[in-house]
Amino acid sequence: MVPVVQELARQGLKYLPERFIREKMDAPPFSSNVGEGEEGPPVINMHNLNNDAEAEHRAMELAKLAKVAKEWGVFFIKQNGIPLDLLNSLQDMVKGFFSLSFEDKKESVGSYASTDNLGYGRSFIKSDDQRLDWIDRLSMRAAPKNSTLGLHVWPTNPKDFRTVMEKYVEEARKICDELLQALAEALRLDTKSFLRYLEPSESIVNVRVNYYPPCPRPDLAMGLTSHSDGSVLTLLAQFGETDGLEVFKEAHWVRLAFPPKALVVVVGDFLEIMSNGILESPRHRAVTHKDKERFSIALFYNPPLQAEIEPVKELGTGEIRYKKVVMGDYLKHYYDVQPGNGKQAIRFAKV
Protein backbone atom coordinates (compact mmCIF):
# COMPACT_ATOMS: atom_id res chain seq x y z
CA MET A 1 0.00 0.00 0.00
CA VAL A 2 1.28 3.46 -0.92
CA PRO A 3 1.54 5.65 2.21
CA VAL A 4 -0.34 8.94 2.36
CA VAL A 5 2.22 11.63 3.17
CA GLN A 6 -0.17 13.99 4.91
CA GLU A 7 -1.26 11.23 7.29
CA LEU A 8 2.37 10.40 8.07
CA ALA A 9 3.04 14.06 8.84
CA ARG A 10 -0.02 14.26 11.07
CA GLN A 11 1.46 11.48 13.20
CA GLY A 12 4.35 13.77 14.08
CA LEU A 13 7.04 11.41 12.80
CA LYS A 14 10.57 12.12 14.00
CA TYR A 15 12.13 9.88 11.34
CA LEU A 16 11.73 9.44 7.59
CA PRO A 17 10.17 6.14 6.43
CA GLU A 18 12.55 4.12 4.28
CA ARG A 19 10.55 4.45 1.05
CA PHE A 20 11.08 8.22 1.13
CA ILE A 21 14.86 8.08 1.70
CA ARG A 22 16.61 8.86 -1.54
CA GLU A 23 19.46 6.82 -2.85
CA LYS A 24 22.74 8.67 -2.41
CA MET A 25 22.88 9.64 -6.08
CA ASP A 26 19.35 11.08 -5.89
CA ALA A 27 19.60 12.84 -2.54
CA PRO A 28 19.12 16.62 -2.63
CA PRO A 29 22.54 18.12 -3.46
CA PHE A 30 23.56 21.64 -2.55
CA SER A 31 21.33 24.39 -3.87
CA SER A 32 21.74 28.15 -3.69
CA ASN A 33 18.98 30.61 -2.93
CA VAL A 34 18.29 33.48 -5.27
CA GLY A 35 19.62 36.53 -3.49
CA GLU A 36 22.63 34.64 -2.09
CA GLY A 37 25.07 35.17 -4.91
CA GLU A 38 22.63 34.02 -7.59
CA GLU A 39 20.52 36.32 -9.70
CA GLY A 40 17.13 34.80 -10.46
CA PRO A 41 14.96 35.14 -13.54
CA PRO A 42 13.44 38.58 -14.03
CA VAL A 43 9.73 39.26 -13.53
CA ILE A 44 7.72 39.85 -16.70
CA ASN A 45 5.08 42.58 -16.50
CA MET A 46 2.10 41.29 -18.49
CA HIS A 47 0.64 44.79 -18.71
CA ASN A 48 3.65 45.89 -20.77
CA LEU A 49 3.04 43.06 -23.25
CA ASN A 50 -0.43 44.36 -24.14
CA ASN A 51 -0.82 45.80 -27.61
CA ASP A 52 -2.03 49.09 -26.11
CA ALA A 53 1.13 49.50 -24.00
CA GLU A 54 3.61 52.20 -24.96
CA ALA A 55 5.67 50.97 -27.90
CA GLU A 56 9.01 51.50 -26.14
CA HIS A 57 7.89 49.67 -22.98
CA ARG A 58 6.41 46.81 -25.00
CA ALA A 59 9.58 46.35 -27.07
CA MET A 60 11.69 46.24 -23.90
CA GLU A 61 9.34 43.71 -22.26
CA LEU A 62 9.35 41.46 -25.35
CA ALA A 63 13.15 41.51 -25.40
CA LYS A 64 13.24 40.67 -21.69
CA LEU A 65 10.75 37.83 -22.26
CA ALA A 66 12.82 36.32 -25.06
CA LYS A 67 15.99 36.54 -22.98
CA VAL A 68 14.59 34.93 -19.84
CA ALA A 69 12.78 32.20 -21.78
CA LYS A 70 16.02 31.28 -23.57
CA GLU A 71 18.32 31.52 -20.55
CA TRP A 72 16.10 30.07 -17.83
CA GLY A 73 13.06 28.39 -19.39
CA VAL A 74 11.16 29.63 -16.33
CA PHE A 75 10.08 33.12 -15.28
CA PHE A 76 7.69 35.04 -13.05
CA ILE A 77 4.80 37.17 -14.27
CA LYS A 78 3.00 40.04 -12.53
CA GLN A 79 0.00 42.25 -13.40
CA ASN A 80 -1.48 39.17 -15.03
CA GLY A 81 -5.10 40.26 -14.71
CA ILE A 82 -6.31 37.49 -12.39
CA PRO A 83 -8.49 39.09 -9.69
CA LEU A 84 -7.00 38.90 -6.21
CA ASP A 85 -10.30 37.73 -4.74
CA LEU A 86 -10.30 34.77 -7.14
CA LEU A 87 -6.79 33.76 -6.03
CA ASN A 88 -7.86 34.11 -2.39
CA SER A 89 -10.90 31.91 -3.02
CA LEU A 90 -8.70 29.38 -4.79
CA GLN A 91 -6.37 29.28 -1.80
CA ASP A 92 -9.33 28.75 0.52
CA MET A 93 -10.63 25.84 -1.59
CA VAL A 94 -7.25 24.10 -1.76
CA LYS A 95 -6.46 24.49 1.91
CA GLY A 96 -10.04 23.52 2.76
CA PHE A 97 -9.68 20.23 0.89
CA PHE A 98 -6.37 19.31 2.52
CA SER A 99 -7.71 20.21 5.95
CA LEU A 100 -10.22 17.35 5.65
CA SER A 101 -9.57 14.00 7.27
CA PHE A 102 -8.23 11.26 5.00
CA GLU A 103 -11.61 9.51 5.10
CA ASP A 104 -13.43 12.71 4.08
CA LYS A 105 -10.98 13.34 1.22
CA LYS A 106 -11.50 9.79 -0.08
CA GLU A 107 -15.27 10.31 0.07
CA SER A 108 -15.02 13.72 -1.60
CA VAL A 109 -12.99 12.59 -4.64
CA GLY A 110 -11.85 9.37 -6.30
CA SER A 111 -8.29 8.09 -6.52
CA TYR A 112 -5.84 7.85 -9.39
CA ALA A 113 -6.91 4.97 -11.59
CA SER A 114 -5.34 5.47 -15.03
CA THR A 115 -2.41 6.94 -16.93
CA ASP A 116 -4.30 10.23 -16.99
CA ASN A 117 -3.38 10.51 -13.30
CA LEU A 118 -6.69 12.09 -12.33
CA GLY A 119 -8.09 12.19 -8.81
CA TYR A 120 -6.57 12.24 -5.34
CA GLY A 121 -3.46 10.39 -4.23
CA ARG A 122 -0.13 9.76 -5.90
CA SER A 123 0.88 9.35 -9.53
CA PHE A 124 3.52 7.34 -11.39
CA ILE A 125 3.73 4.42 -8.95
CA LYS A 126 5.43 1.61 -10.85
CA SER A 127 6.55 -0.85 -8.12
CA ASP A 128 6.16 -1.73 -4.44
CA ASP A 129 9.77 -0.80 -3.65
CA GLN A 130 9.87 2.49 -5.58
CA ARG A 131 11.36 5.48 -3.79
CA LEU A 132 8.63 8.05 -3.18
CA ASP A 133 8.40 11.82 -3.15
CA TRP A 134 7.15 13.62 -0.02
CA ILE A 135 3.96 14.92 -1.65
CA ASP A 136 0.22 14.35 -1.96
CA ARG A 137 -1.63 15.38 -5.10
CA LEU A 138 -5.04 16.20 -6.48
CA SER A 139 -5.44 16.23 -10.27
CA MET A 140 -8.31 17.20 -12.56
CA ARG A 141 -8.77 17.71 -16.29
CA ALA A 142 -10.39 21.11 -16.71
CA ALA A 143 -10.58 21.13 -20.51
CA PRO A 144 -11.93 20.17 -22.98
CA LYS A 145 -15.37 20.82 -21.56
CA ASN A 146 -17.12 17.67 -20.28
CA SER A 147 -13.92 15.59 -20.54
CA THR A 148 -14.42 14.30 -16.97
CA LEU A 149 -18.09 13.35 -17.31
CA GLY A 150 -18.72 10.19 -15.32
CA LEU A 151 -15.39 10.43 -13.49
CA HIS A 152 -15.20 11.14 -9.76
CA VAL A 153 -12.13 13.36 -9.96
CA TRP A 154 -13.48 16.73 -8.81
CA PRO A 155 -13.78 17.25 -5.04
CA THR A 156 -17.32 17.74 -3.75
CA ASN A 157 -15.97 19.19 -0.49
CA PRO A 158 -15.43 22.15 -0.27
CA LYS A 159 -18.63 22.48 -2.29
CA ASP A 160 -17.43 25.40 -4.45
CA PHE A 161 -14.09 23.79 -5.31
CA ARG A 162 -14.86 23.04 -8.97
CA THR A 163 -16.58 26.38 -9.63
CA VAL A 164 -13.64 28.36 -8.28
CA MET A 165 -11.03 26.20 -10.00
CA GLU A 166 -12.75 26.46 -13.38
CA LYS A 167 -12.91 30.25 -13.06
CA TYR A 168 -9.18 30.28 -12.35
CA VAL A 169 -8.48 27.98 -15.31
CA GLU A 170 -10.41 30.30 -17.61
CA GLU A 171 -8.27 33.26 -16.54
CA ALA A 172 -5.05 31.25 -16.56
CA ARG A 173 -5.69 30.01 -20.07
CA LYS A 174 -5.95 33.59 -21.34
CA ILE A 175 -2.53 34.27 -19.81
CA CYS A 176 -1.00 31.23 -21.52
CA ASP A 177 -2.44 32.29 -24.89
CA GLU A 178 -1.08 35.81 -24.48
CA LEU A 179 2.36 34.50 -23.51
CA LEU A 180 2.55 32.08 -26.43
CA GLN A 181 1.74 34.90 -28.84
CA ALA A 182 4.25 37.19 -27.16
CA LEU A 183 6.98 34.53 -27.19
CA ALA A 184 6.44 33.96 -30.92
CA GLU A 185 6.62 37.69 -31.57
CA ALA A 186 9.73 38.00 -29.41
CA LEU A 187 11.36 35.32 -31.60
CA ARG A 188 10.29 37.25 -34.73
CA LEU A 189 7.70 34.64 -35.73
CA ASP A 190 4.07 34.94 -36.69
CA THR A 191 2.18 35.42 -33.42
CA LYS A 192 0.12 32.26 -34.06
CA SER A 193 3.16 30.02 -34.61
CA PHE A 194 2.86 28.26 -31.23
CA LEU A 195 -0.78 28.98 -30.47
CA ARG A 196 -2.05 27.37 -33.69
CA TYR A 197 -1.87 23.91 -32.11
CA LEU A 198 -4.11 24.92 -29.21
CA GLU A 199 -7.62 24.94 -30.69
CA PRO A 200 -9.85 26.39 -27.94
CA SER A 201 -12.53 23.66 -27.90
CA GLU A 202 -10.12 20.71 -28.11
CA SER A 203 -6.91 21.66 -26.31
CA ILE A 204 -6.22 20.09 -22.92
CA VAL A 205 -5.84 21.76 -19.54
CA ASN A 206 -4.81 19.51 -16.68
CA VAL A 207 -4.64 20.94 -13.17
CA ARG A 208 -2.56 19.43 -10.39
CA VAL A 209 -2.69 20.62 -6.80
CA ASN A 210 0.51 19.77 -4.92
CA TYR A 211 0.65 19.54 -1.14
CA TYR A 212 4.02 19.21 0.61
CA PRO A 213 3.57 18.56 4.37
CA PRO A 214 6.34 19.26 6.88
CA CYS A 215 9.06 16.61 6.48
CA PRO A 216 11.12 15.17 9.37
CA ARG A 217 14.29 14.91 7.22
CA PRO A 218 14.34 17.36 4.30
CA ASP A 219 17.99 16.49 3.74
CA LEU A 220 17.05 12.91 2.79
CA ALA A 221 13.77 13.41 0.90
CA MET A 222 12.51 15.12 -2.24
CA GLY A 223 9.18 16.87 -2.57
CA LEU A 224 9.16 16.29 -6.32
CA THR A 225 11.78 14.44 -8.34
CA SER A 226 13.77 16.33 -10.99
CA HIS A 227 11.88 16.44 -14.30
CA SER A 228 10.78 18.60 -17.21
CA ASP A 229 7.10 19.17 -17.98
CA GLY A 230 5.09 17.32 -20.63
CA SER A 231 3.30 20.51 -21.67
CA VAL A 232 3.52 23.50 -23.96
CA LEU A 233 3.42 25.85 -20.99
CA THR A 234 2.96 25.24 -17.28
CA LEU A 235 1.52 27.97 -15.07
CA LEU A 236 2.30 27.61 -11.39
CA ALA A 237 0.63 29.39 -8.48
CA GLN A 238 2.00 29.09 -4.95
CA PHE A 239 0.25 29.94 -1.69
CA GLY A 240 2.14 31.26 1.31
CA GLU A 241 5.72 32.41 1.68
CA THR A 242 7.44 29.01 1.78
CA ASP A 243 9.66 28.52 -1.27
CA GLY A 244 10.54 25.12 -2.63
CA LEU A 245 10.84 25.28 -6.42
CA GLU A 246 14.37 24.72 -7.72
CA VAL A 247 15.70 24.96 -11.28
CA PHE A 248 18.88 23.33 -12.57
CA LYS A 249 21.05 25.98 -14.20
CA GLU A 250 24.75 26.04 -15.00
CA ALA A 251 25.47 22.75 -13.21
CA HIS A 252 23.73 23.50 -9.92
CA TRP A 253 20.29 23.89 -8.41
CA VAL A 254 18.87 27.38 -7.82
CA ARG A 255 15.98 27.84 -5.40
CA LEU A 256 13.61 30.50 -6.69
CA ALA A 257 12.12 33.10 -4.38
CA PHE A 258 8.50 33.88 -5.33
CA PRO A 259 7.81 37.61 -5.60
CA PRO A 260 4.52 38.59 -3.89
CA LYS A 261 1.40 37.95 -6.02
CA ALA A 262 3.49 36.56 -8.91
CA LEU A 263 2.87 33.40 -10.91
CA VAL A 264 5.54 31.16 -12.42
CA VAL A 265 5.64 30.16 -16.08
CA VAL A 266 7.61 27.07 -17.12
CA VAL A 267 8.53 26.18 -20.71
CA GLY A 268 7.36 22.63 -21.44
CA ASP A 269 8.78 19.89 -23.66
CA PHE A 270 6.35 20.67 -26.49
CA LEU A 271 7.41 24.30 -26.70
CA GLU A 272 11.02 23.10 -26.83
CA ILE A 273 10.06 20.94 -29.83
CA MET A 274 8.09 23.74 -31.54
CA SER A 275 10.98 26.19 -31.10
CA ASN A 276 13.55 23.62 -32.30
CA GLY A 277 15.37 23.91 -28.98
CA ILE A 278 15.69 27.71 -28.97
CA LEU A 279 13.54 27.54 -25.85
CA GLU A 280 14.36 24.59 -23.59
CA SER A 281 12.16 23.01 -20.95
CA PRO A 282 14.13 23.33 -17.70
CA ARG A 283 14.87 20.57 -15.26
CA HIS A 284 13.14 21.49 -12.02
CA ARG A 285 12.18 19.88 -8.74
CA ALA A 286 10.62 20.66 -5.37
CA VAL A 287 12.30 20.39 -1.97
CA THR A 288 10.72 19.92 1.45
CA HIS A 289 10.85 21.80 4.76
CA LYS A 290 11.05 20.50 8.30
CA ASP A 291 8.46 22.72 9.95
CA LYS A 292 6.50 24.25 7.08
CA GLU A 293 3.87 23.04 4.63
CA ARG A 294 3.62 24.24 1.04
CA PHE A 295 0.78 24.34 -1.50
CA SER A 296 1.01 24.95 -5.23
CA ILE A 297 -1.26 24.61 -8.26
CA ALA A 298 0.23 23.63 -11.62
CA LEU A 299 -1.77 24.13 -14.81
CA PHE A 300 -0.51 22.15 -17.83
CA TYR A 301 -1.58 23.50 -21.23
CA ASN A 302 -1.51 21.16 -24.23
CA PRO A 303 -2.89 20.53 -27.73
CA PRO A 304 -5.35 17.63 -28.25
CA LEU A 305 -3.88 14.13 -28.14
CA GLN A 306 -4.20 13.64 -31.92
CA ALA A 307 -2.27 16.83 -32.73
CA GLU A 308 1.06 16.52 -34.56
CA ILE A 309 3.65 19.07 -33.49
CA GLU A 310 7.00 19.90 -35.04
CA PRO A 311 9.53 22.74 -35.15
CA VAL A 312 8.23 25.98 -36.65
CA LYS A 313 9.57 26.10 -40.20
CA GLU A 314 9.93 29.89 -40.18
CA LEU A 315 12.65 29.75 -37.52
CA GLY A 316 15.35 29.21 -40.10
CA THR A 317 17.75 27.92 -37.46
CA GLY A 318 19.50 25.48 -39.74
CA GLU A 319 19.61 21.90 -38.51
CA ILE A 320 16.24 20.48 -37.43
CA ARG A 321 16.82 18.88 -34.03
CA TYR A 322 13.33 17.49 -33.36
CA LYS A 323 11.04 15.28 -35.42
CA LYS A 324 7.28 15.54 -35.80
CA VAL A 325 5.53 13.83 -32.86
CA VAL A 326 1.93 12.96 -32.08
CA MET A 327 0.91 14.42 -28.74
CA GLY A 328 -0.69 11.19 -27.46
CA ASP A 329 2.37 9.12 -28.39
CA TYR A 330 4.73 11.51 -26.66
CA LEU A 331 2.65 11.65 -23.49
CA LYS A 332 2.41 7.84 -23.34
CA HIS A 333 6.20 7.72 -23.50
CA TYR A 334 6.39 10.52 -20.90
CA TYR A 335 4.22 8.52 -18.47
CA ASP A 336 6.25 5.38 -19.17
CA VAL A 337 9.56 6.98 -18.12
CA GLN A 338 8.20 8.85 -15.09
CA PRO A 339 9.31 9.31 -12.45
CA GLY A 340 12.56 10.06 -14.18
CA ASN A 341 15.41 12.12 -12.84
CA GLY A 342 15.97 14.75 -15.48
CA LYS A 343 14.91 15.13 -19.11
CA GLN A 344 14.51 11.54 -20.25
CA ALA A 345 11.22 12.04 -22.11
CA ILE A 346 12.44 14.66 -24.61
CA ARG A 347 14.79 12.12 -26.20
CA PHE A 348 11.69 10.61 -27.79
CA ALA A 349 11.43 13.65 -30.06
CA LYS A 350 15.10 14.17 -30.89
CA VAL A 351 16.21 13.55 -34.49
KOLBAMAR-124538 format. One line per field, with one value per residue (C-alpha): residue number from 1; x, y, z; chain. Coordinates in pm, 1 decimal. Layout:
<nuses>
lumlum: [NUM ...];
east: [X ...];
north: [Y ...];
up: [Z ...];
roba: [A ...];
</nuses>
This chain:
<nuses>
lumlum: [1 2 3 4 5 6 7 8 9 10 11 12 13 14 15 16 17 18 19 20 21 22 23 24 25 26 27 28 29 30 31 32 33 34 35 36 37 38 39 40 41 42 43 44 45 46 47 48 49 50 51 52 53 54 55 56 57 58 59 60 61 62 63 64 65 66 67 68 69 70 71 72 73 74 75 76 77 78 79 80 81 82 83 84 85 86 87 88 89 90 91 92 93 94 95 96 97 98 99 100 101 102 103 104 105 106 107 108 109 110 111 112 113 114 115 116 117 118 119 120 121 122 123 124 125 126 127 128 129 130 131 132 133 134 135 136 137 138 139 140 141 142 143 144 145 146 147 148 149 150 151 152 153 154 155 156 157 158 159 160 161 162 163 164 165 166 167 168 169 170 171 172 173 174 175 176 177 178 179 180 181 182 183 184 185 186 187 188 189 190 191 192 193 194 195 196 197 198 199 200 201 202 203 204 205 206 207 208 209 210 211 212 213 214 215 216 217 218 219 220 221 222 223 224 225 226 227 228 229 230 231 232 233 234 235 236 237 238 239 240 241 242 243 244 245 246 247 248 249 250 251 252 253 254 255 256 257 258 259 260 261 262 263 264 265 266 267 268 269 270 271 272 273 274 275 276 277 278 279 280 281 282 283 284 285 286 287 288 289 290 291 292 293 294 295 296 297 298 299 300 301 302 303 304 305 306 307 308 309 310 311 312 313 314 315 316 317 318 319 320 321 322 323 324 325 326 327 328 329 330 331 332 333 334 335 336 337 338 339 340 341 342 343 344 345 346 347 348 349 350 351];
east: [0.0 128.2 154.0 -34.5 221.6 -17.4 -126.1 237.2 304.3 -2.0 145.7 435.2 704.1 1057.2 1213.0 1172.8 1016.7 1254.7 1054.7 1108.3 1485.7 1661.0 1946.2 2273.7 2288.4 1935.0 1959.7 1912.3 2254.4 2355.9 2132.9 2173.6 1897.8 1829.2 1962.4 2263.4 2507.3 2262.8 2052.3 1712.6 1495.6 1343.6 973.4 771.8 507.6 210.1 64.4 365.3 303.9 -42.5 -82.1 -202.5 112.9 361.0 567.4 900.9 789.5 641.3 958.3 1168.8 933.6 934.8 1315.1 1324.2 1074.5 1282.3 1599.2 1458.8 1278.1 1602.1 1832.0 1609.9 1305.5 1115.8 1008.2 769.2 479.5 300.5 0.1 -147.5 -509.8 -630.8 -849.3 -699.8 -1030.2 -1029.9 -678.8 -785.9 -1090.4 -869.6 -637.5 -932.9 -1063.0 -725.4 -645.6 -1003.7 -968.0 -637.5 -770.7 -1021.5 -957.2 -823.0 -1160.6 -1342.7 -1098.0 -1150.2 -1526.6 -1501.8 -1299.5 -1185.3 -828.6 -583.7 -690.6 -533.8 -240.9 -429.6 -338.4 -668.9 -809.0 -656.5 -345.9 -13.0 87.7 351.7 373.1 543.3 654.6 615.7 976.7 986.9 1135.6 862.6 839.9 715.2 396.3 22.3 -162.9 -504.1 -544.3 -830.8 -877.1 -1039.2 -1057.9 -1193.2 -1537.0 -1712.1 -1392.1 -1442.4 -1808.6 -1871.9 -1538.7 -1520.4 -1213.1 -1348.4 -1378.2 -1731.8 -1597.5 -1543.2 -1863.0 -1742.6 -1408.9 -1485.6 -1657.7 -1364.2 -1102.9 -1274.6 -1291.4 -918.5 -847.9 -1041.2 -827.2 -504.6 -568.7 -594.9 -253.2 -100.5 -244.1 -107.7 235.8 255.1 174.1 424.8 697.6 643.7 661.7 973.2 1136.2 1029.2 770.1 407.2 218.4 11.5 316.4 286.0 -78.5 -205.4 -187.3 -411.4 -762.5 -985.2 -1253.0 -1012.1 -691.4 -621.8 -584.0 -481.2 -463.9 -256.4 -268.7 51.4 65.5 402.4 356.7 633.8 905.7 1112.2 1429.4 1434.0 1799.3 1705.0 1376.9 1251.1 918.1 915.8 1178.3 1376.5 1188.0 1078.0 710.0 508.9 330.4 351.8 341.7 295.6 152.3 230.3 62.7 200.4 24.9 213.5 571.6 744.0 966.1 1053.8 1084.3 1437.0 1570.4 1888.2 2104.8 2474.9 2546.6 2372.8 2028.8 1886.9 1598.0 1361.3 1211.5 850.3 780.5 452.0 140.4 349.2 287.2 554.4 563.8 760.9 852.7 735.5 878.1 635.0 740.5 1101.6 1006.3 809.2 1098.4 1355.3 1536.6 1568.9 1354.2 1436.5 1216.1 1412.7 1487.0 1314.1 1217.8 1061.7 1229.9 1071.6 1084.6 1105.0 845.8 649.7 386.8 361.9 77.6 100.7 -126.2 22.7 -177.0 -51.4 -158.2 -150.8 -289.0 -534.6 -387.9 -420.0 -226.6 105.5 364.6 699.7 953.5 822.6 956.8 992.6 1264.6 1534.6 1775.1 1950.5 1961.3 1624.1 1681.6 1332.6 1103.7 727.9 552.8 193.2 90.7 -68.7 237.4 473.2 265.1 240.7 619.5 638.5 422.3 625.4 956.1 820.2 930.5 1255.7 1540.8 1596.5 1491.0 1450.9 1122.2 1244.1 1479.2 1168.9 1142.9 1510.2 1621.1];
north: [0.0 346.4 565.0 894.2 1162.9 1399.4 1123.3 1040.5 1406.3 1426.2 1148.4 1377.3 1140.6 1212.5 988.3 944.3 614.2 412.4 444.8 821.7 808.5 886.3 681.7 867.4 963.9 1108.0 1283.8 1661.9 1811.7 2164.1 2438.7 2814.6 3061.1 3348.4 3652.7 3463.7 3517.3 3402.1 3631.9 3480.2 3513.9 3858.3 3925.7 3985.1 4257.7 4129.1 4479.3 4588.9 4306.3 4436.4 4580.5 4908.6 4949.7 5220.4 5096.7 5149.7 4966.5 4681.2 4635.3 4623.6 4371.0 4146.2 4151.4 4066.9 3783.2 3632.1 3654.2 3492.6 3219.6 3128.5 3152.2 3006.7 2839.4 2963.0 3312.4 3504.1 3717.1 4003.8 4224.6 3917.3 4025.6 3749.0 3908.9 3889.5 3773.2 3476.7 3376.0 3411.1 3191.2 2937.9 2927.7 2874.8 2584.1 2410.5 2449.4 2351.7 2023.3 1931.4 2021.4 1735.4 1399.7 1126.4 951.3 1270.7 1333.7 979.1 1031.3 1371.8 1259.5 936.7 809.0 785.1 496.5 547.1 694.4 1022.7 1050.5 1209.0 1219.0 1224.2 1038.7 975.6 935.0 734.0 442.3 160.7 -84.6 -172.6 -80.0 248.8 548.2 805.1 1182.4 1362.4 1491.5 1434.8 1538.3 1620.0 1622.8 1719.5 1770.9 2111.1 2113.3 2016.8 2081.9 1767.2 1559.3 1429.9 1335.3 1018.7 1042.5 1113.8 1336.0 1673.3 1724.7 1774.2 1918.6 2214.5 2248.4 2540.4 2379.1 2304.3 2637.8 2836.2 2619.7 2646.4 3025.5 3027.8 2797.8 3030.1 3326.1 3125.3 3000.8 3359.2 3427.4 3122.8 3228.5 3581.3 3450.2 3207.8 3490.0 3719.3 3453.0 3396.3 3769.2 3799.9 3532.2 3725.2 3463.9 3493.9 3542.1 3225.6 3002.0 2826.5 2897.6 2737.0 2390.8 2491.9 2493.7 2638.7 2366.0 2070.9 2166.4 2008.6 2176.3 1951.1 2093.9 1942.7 2061.6 1977.2 1954.2 1920.8 1855.6 1925.6 1661.5 1517.1 1490.8 1736.0 1648.7 1290.7 1341.3 1512.4 1687.0 1628.6 1444.4 1632.6 1644.4 1860.0 1916.7 1731.7 2050.6 2349.9 2584.8 2524.1 2796.8 2761.0 2938.7 2909.0 2994.1 3125.7 3240.8 2901.1 2852.0 2512.4 2527.7 2472.0 2496.3 2333.4 2597.6 2604.1 2274.7 2349.6 2389.0 2737.7 2784.3 3050.3 3310.5 3388.2 3761.5 3859.1 3795.4 3656.1 3339.9 3115.6 3015.7 2706.8 2618.0 2263.4 1989.0 2066.9 2430.3 2309.6 2094.4 2373.7 2618.8 2361.9 2391.0 2771.2 2754.5 2459.5 2301.0 2332.5 2056.5 2149.0 1987.9 2065.6 2038.6 1992.2 2180.0 2049.7 2271.6 2425.0 2304.4 2423.8 2434.2 2494.9 2460.6 2362.9 2413.5 2214.9 2350.5 2115.7 2053.2 1763.3 1413.1 1363.8 1682.6 1652.2 1907.2 1990.4 2274.0 2597.9 2610.3 2989.2 2975.4 2920.9 2792.4 2547.5 2189.9 2047.5 1887.5 1748.8 1528.5 1553.8 1383.4 1295.7 1441.6 1119.3 912.0 1150.7 1164.7 784.5 772.4 1051.6 852.3 538.1 697.5 885.3 931.0 1005.9 1212.0 1475.2 1513.0 1154.4 1204.0 1466.0 1211.7 1060.6 1365.3 1416.6 1355.2];
up: [0.0 -92.0 221.2 236.2 316.7 491.0 729.4 807.4 883.8 1106.7 1319.9 1408.4 1279.9 1400.0 1134.1 758.8 643.5 427.8 104.7 113.2 170.3 -153.8 -285.1 -241.2 -608.2 -589.5 -254.0 -262.6 -346.5 -255.0 -387.3 -368.9 -292.7 -527.2 -348.8 -209.3 -490.6 -758.7 -970.3 -1045.5 -1354.1 -1403.0 -1353.0 -1670.0 -1649.7 -1848.6 -1871.1 -2077.0 -2324.8 -2414.0 -2761.3 -2611.0 -2400.4 -2496.1 -2789.7 -2613.7 -2298.3 -2499.7 -2706.6 -2390.0 -2226.1 -2535.2 -2539.8 -2168.7 -2226.2 -2506.4 -2298.1 -1983.6 -2178.2 -2357.4 -2055.3 -1782.7 -1938.6 -1632.9 -1528.2 -1305.2 -1427.1 -1253.4 -1339.6 -1503.2 -1471.2 -1239.1 -968.8 -621.3 -474.1 -714.2 -602.6 -239.5 -301.9 -479.4 -180.4 52.5 -159.1 -176.4 191.4 276.0 89.0 252.1 595.1 565.1 726.7 500.2 510.0 407.8 122.4 -7.8 7.1 -160.2 -464.0 -629.7 -651.9 -938.6 -1158.6 -1502.9 -1693.3 -1699.4 -1329.5 -1233.1 -881.3 -534.0 -422.5 -590.0 -952.8 -1139.3 -895.1 -1084.6 -811.9 -443.7 -365.0 -558.0 -378.6 -318.0 -314.7 -2.2 -165.2 -195.9 -510.0 -647.9 -1027.2 -1256.1 -1629.4 -1670.7 -2050.8 -2298.3 -2156.1 -2028.2 -2054.2 -1697.3 -1731.4 -1532.5 -1348.6 -975.7 -996.1 -880.9 -504.3 -375.4 -49.5 -27.0 -228.6 -444.8 -530.5 -896.9 -962.9 -827.6 -1000.1 -1337.9 -1305.9 -1234.9 -1530.6 -1761.0 -1654.0 -1656.4 -2006.9 -2133.9 -1981.5 -2151.7 -2488.7 -2447.6 -2351.4 -2643.4 -2884.2 -2715.8 -2719.3 -3091.6 -3156.5 -2940.8 -3159.9 -3473.5 -3573.5 -3668.5 -3342.1 -3405.7 -3460.9 -3122.8 -3047.5 -3369.3 -3211.4 -2920.9 -3069.4 -2793.7 -2790.0 -2810.7 -2630.7 -2292.5 -1954.4 -1668.1 -1317.0 -1039.1 -680.0 -491.9 -113.5 61.2 436.6 688.0 647.7 937.2 722.4 430.1 374.2 279.5 90.2 -224.0 -257.1 -632.4 -834.3 -1098.8 -1430.3 -1721.2 -1798.0 -2062.9 -2166.9 -2396.1 -2099.2 -1728.3 -1507.5 -1138.8 -847.9 -495.1 -169.2 130.9 168.3 178.0 -127.1 -263.2 -642.3 -772.3 -1127.6 -1257.5 -1420.0 -1499.7 -1321.3 -992.4 -840.9 -782.4 -539.6 -668.5 -437.9 -533.4 -559.6 -388.5 -602.5 -890.9 -1090.8 -1241.8 -1608.3 -1712.2 -2071.4 -2144.5 -2365.7 -2648.7 -2670.3 -2683.4 -2983.3 -3153.5 -3110.0 -3230.0 -2897.5 -2897.4 -2584.8 -2358.9 -2095.3 -1770.2 -1525.6 -1202.4 -873.5 -536.6 -197.1 144.7 475.6 829.5 995.1 707.7 462.8 103.7 -150.1 -523.1 -826.4 -1161.8 -1481.2 -1782.7 -2122.6 -2423.2 -2773.5 -2824.7 -2814.3 -3192.0 -3273.0 -3456.2 -3349.2 -3503.8 -3514.8 -3664.5 -4019.6 -4017.7 -3752.3 -4010.2 -3745.7 -3974.1 -3850.6 -3743.3 -3402.5 -3336.5 -3541.6 -3579.6 -3286.3 -3207.6 -2873.5 -2745.6 -2839.4 -2666.3 -2348.9 -2334.4 -2349.6 -2090.5 -1847.2 -1916.7 -1812.1 -1509.0 -1245.1 -1417.6 -1284.5 -1547.6 -1910.8 -2025.3 -2211.2 -2461.2 -2619.9 -2778.6 -3005.8 -3089.0 -3448.9];
roba: [A A A A A A A A A A A A A A A A A A A A A A A A A A A A A A A A A A A A A A A A A A A A A A A A A A A A A A A A A A A A A A A A A A A A A A A A A A A A A A A A A A A A A A A A A A A A A A A A A A A A A A A A A A A A A A A A A A A A A A A A A A A A A A A A A A A A A A A A A A A A A A A A A A A A A A A A A A A A A A A A A A A A A A A A A A A A A A A A A A A A A A A A A A A A A A A A A A A A A A A A A A A A A A A A A A A A A A A A A A A A A A A A A A A A A A A A A A A A A A A A A A A A A A A A A A A A A A A A A A A A A A A A A A A A A A A A A A A A A A A A A A A A A A A A A A A A A A A A A A A A A A A A A A A A A A A A A A A A A A A A A A A A A A A A A A A A A A A A A A A A A A A A A A A A A A A];
</nuses>
